């Protein structure tokens, strides 16, 4: 079961932007009936993308949630 703040790895078969996202880690921000929405850390910030079920595999869960960290 996938939940918000889970970490998923994008399938190497995902060919968005010529395979740029393949193998990247995505932090789940929303779980949908068709898959997930979330973001990857990229130079300059965060890039949000959507993945259909079957395009990702759960690999873990965040230990620290960005919005809950006191700076």
Phi and psi in degrees as a GROMACS rama.xvg file:
@    title "Ramachandran Plot"
@    xaxis  label "Phi"
@    yaxis  label "Psi"
@TYPE xy
-94.3616  136.555  UNK-2
-131.081  163.211  UNK-3
-57.0187  139.715  UNK-4
78.4263  6.02423  UNK-5
-74.5145  156.662  UNK-6
-109.738  126.511  UNK-7
-121.257  152.876  UNK-8
-104.947  134.441  UNK-9
-76.7492  132.14  UNK-10
-56.3718  142.007  UNK-11
-64.8795  -13.376  UNK-12
-84.5062  -9.2564  UNK-13
-73.4031  121.65  UNK-14
-112.631  29.7123  UNK-15
-62.293  136.219  UNK-16
49.6119  53.8363  UNK-17
57.3505  36.9423  UNK-18
83.8162  7.71982  UNK-19
-55.1271  -40.0733  UNK-20
-82.1028  -17.1916  UNK-21
-54.9889  124.026  UNK-22
87.434  -11.3465  UNK-23
-69.5592  158.073  UNK-24
-95.1579  138.103  UNK-25
-124.408  135.306  UNK-26
-95.2514  123.253  UNK-27
-76.1662  126.395  UNK-28
-108.961  -23.5421  UNK-29
-147.141  138.971  UNK-30
-106.889  127.958  UNK-31
-118.459  166.656  UNK-32
-64.5911  -26.8207  UNK-33
-96.9292  -9.61031  UNK-34
159.333  -135.416  UNK-35
-138.772  160.147  UNK-36
-121.3  148.605  UNK-37
-177.361  -166.951  UNK-38
-135.86  154.388  UNK-39
-113.044  145.847  UNK-40
-78.6218  128.823  UNK-41
-132.762  164.668  UNK-42
-56.7421  125.14  UNK-43
94.9059  -1.37275  UNK-44
145.818  -132.732  UNK-45
-127.672  141.96  UNK-46
-117.537  121.806  UNK-47
-91.7314  136.522  UNK-48
-143.076  165.467  UNK-49
-115.319  142.172  UNK-50
-131.432  135.991  UNK-51
-80.0646  153.45  UNK-52
-52.412  134.82  UNK-53
97.6708  -12.2114  UNK-54
-98.2768  5.94316  UNK-55
-153.377  163.732  UNK-56
-138.293  132.309  UNK-57
-67.2196  133.812  UNK-58
-122.516  -10.7861  UNK-59
170.712  -161.349  UNK-60
-143.101  146.124  UNK-61
-61.4451  137.942  UNK-62
-84.2202  -34.3818  UNK-63
-128.687  131.358  UNK-64
-96.8155  126.333  UNK-65
-50.5584  -45.5106  UNK-66
-70.2582  -15.2431  UNK-67
-101.349  -3.55111  UNK-68
-84.8892  127.9  UNK-69
-87.6834  127.205  UNK-70
